[in-house]
Amino acid sequence: MSSYPVYTIETAPAQSRPVLRQLQQAFGQIPNIAGTMAGSPVLINAFIGVFERVHASSLTEPQIQTLLLTNAVANASEWPVAFHTALALKEGVTPADVDAIRNGGLPADPGLAALSALARALIGKRGRLAESDQRHFLEAGFDAGQILEVIAVVAASTITNYTSSVTRPPLETQFEAFAWHAPAA
């Protein structure tokens, strides 16, 4: 059993409540991962700042969800894989591309594949991209500024992925169909 409660607006520390209200408005509910983050006003407020900037970037929502799902799989973080599977499908990422990412592969869509490959390289190489990693991304039609935006998405998802791996929040009923388990090491 987890020693990390899933806070609500009523039970969270006062400094976490505005973010929980904001997430309630954005998603129609407070995702359990945010409820666990709320135990630390520092963490939840840092997360919301990066989250807002990521969703205001030049990347589209399907592109952002592709990155977030790729990052969750790369970090073997189960709650975020289920959550971002649902959001990626909702945003129009094809089921085949979602399945490819969930299984450690690349999407068939060339642009999404370039995003996914760059995110995996960033995580796997701890930010030390090879020139070829960057070149492949740029050749797919992206620009150098978008490499930096991908870094912001990786930062946002790292907060969620690590929090999930530490706190192990329960998966909401509506995401159970998308449950995913990390391969055995």
KANORJO-V74752 format. One record per residue. N is the residue number from 1. RES is the residue in one letter. OMEGA is omega in whole degrees, -180 to 180 (999 if undefined). BURIAL is b if it has 24 or more other C-alpha atoms within 12 Angstrom, else e. D_CENTER is the distance of its C-alpha to the mean C-alpha in whole Angstrom. Layout:
((N RES OMEGA BURIAL D_CENTER) (N RES OMEGA BURIAL D_CENTER))
This chain:
((1 M -178 e 24) (2 S 176 e 22) (3 S -179 e 23) (4 Y -180 b 20) (5 P 172 e 21) (6 V -176 b 19) (7 Y 172 b 20) (8 T 177 b 21) (9 I -177 b 23) (10 E -174 e 26) (11 T -177 e 25) (12 A 171 b 23) (13 P -175 b 24) (14 A -178 e 26) (15 Q 179 e 23) (16 S -173 b 20) (17 R 179 b 22) (18 P 179 e 21) (19 V 179 b 17) (20 L 176 b 18) (21 R 180 b 20) (22 Q 179 e 18) (23 L 175 b 15) (24 Q 180 e 18) (25 Q -177 e 19) (26 A -173 e 16) (27 F -176 e 15) (28 G 177 e 18) (29 Q 175 e 17) (30 I 177 b 16) (31 P -178 b 13) (32 N 179 b 14) (33 I 178 b 11) (34 A 177 b 12) (35 G 177 b 16) (36 T 178 b 16) (37 M -176 b 14) (38 A 176 b 17) (39 G 176 b 20) (40 S 176 b 19) (41 P 178 b 20) (42 V -177 e 19) (43 L -175 b 15) (44 I 179 b 15) (45 N 175 b 16) (46 A -180 b 15) (47 F -175 b 11) (48 I 178 b 13) (49 G 179 e 14) (50 V 180 b 12) (51 F -180 b 9) (52 E -179 e 13) (53 R 179 e 14) (54 V -177 b 10) (55 H 174 b 11) (56 A -178 e 15) (57 S 178 e 15) (58 S -180 e 17) (59 L 178 b 14) (60 T 178 e 14) (61 E 176 b 12) (62 P 177 b 12) (63 Q 180 b 11) (64 I 180 b 8) (65 Q 175 b 7) (66 T 179 b 9) (67 L -178 b 7) (68 L 178 b 3) (69 L 177 b 6) (70 T -178 b 8) (71 N 180 b 6) (72 A 178 b 6) (73 V -180 b 9) (74 A 179 b 11) (75 N 179 b 10) (76 A -176 b 12) (77 S -167 b 10) (78 E -179 b 11) (79 W 180 b 10) (80 P 178 b 6) (81 V 180 b 8) (82 A -177 b 10) (83 F -177 b 8) (84 H 170 b 6) (85 T -180 b 10) (86 A -179 b 12) (87 L 178 b 10) (88 A 178 b 10) (89 L 178 b 14) (90 K -178 e 15) (91 E 174 e 14) (92 G 173 e 16) (93 V -174 b 15) (94 T 176 b 17) (95 P 180 e 18) (96 A 179 e 19) (97 D 177 b 16) (98 V 179 b 13) (99 D 179 b 16) (100 A -180 b 16) (101 I -179 b 13) (102 R -180 b 13) (103 N 176 e 16) (104 G 179 b 15) (105 G 179 b 17) (106 L 175 b 16) (107 P 176 b 16) (108 A 179 e 20) (109 D -175 b 19) (110 P 180 e 20) (111 G 178 b 18) (112 L 177 b 15) (113 A 179 b 16) (114 A 178 b 17) (115 L -178 b 13) (116 S 179 b 12) (117 A 180 b 15) (118 L 180 b 15) (119 A 179 b 11) (120 R 178 b 13) (121 A 179 b 16) (122 L -178 b 14) (123 I -176 b 13) (124 G -178 e 16) (125 K 179 e 18) (126 R 176 e 17) (127 G -177 e 17) (128 R -178 e 20) (129 L 172 e 20) (130 A 176 e 23) (131 E -180 e 25) (132 S 177 e 25) (133 D -179 b 21) (134 Q -179 b 21) (135 R 179 e 24) (136 H 179 b 22) (137 F -180 b 20) (138 L 179 e 22) (139 E 178 e 25) (140 A 176 e 22) (141 G 178 e 23) (142 F 178 b 20) (143 D -176 e 22) (144 A 178 e 21) (145 G 180 e 20) (146 Q 172 b 17) (147 I 179 b 16) (148 L 176 b 16) (149 E 177 b 14) (150 V 176 b 11) (151 I 178 b 12) (152 A 178 b 11) (153 V 178 b 7) (154 V 178 b 8) (155 A 180 b 9) (156 A -177 b 7) (157 S 177 b 4) (158 T 177 b 7) (159 I -179 b 9) (160 T -177 b 7) (161 N -178 b 7) (162 Y 178 b 11) (163 T 179 b 11) (164 S -179 b 11) (165 S 179 b 13) (166 V -172 e 15) (167 T 179 b 16) (168 R -179 b 15) (169 P 177 b 15) (170 P 179 b 17) (171 L 179 b 15) (172 E -177 e 16) (173 T -176 e 19) (174 Q 178 e 17) (175 F -177 e 15) (176 E 179 e 17) (177 A -178 e 18) (178 F -180 b 15) (179 A -177 b 15) (180 W 178 b 14) (181 H -180 e 16) (182 A 176 e 15) (183 P 178 e 19) (184 A -178 e 21) (185 A 999 e 22))
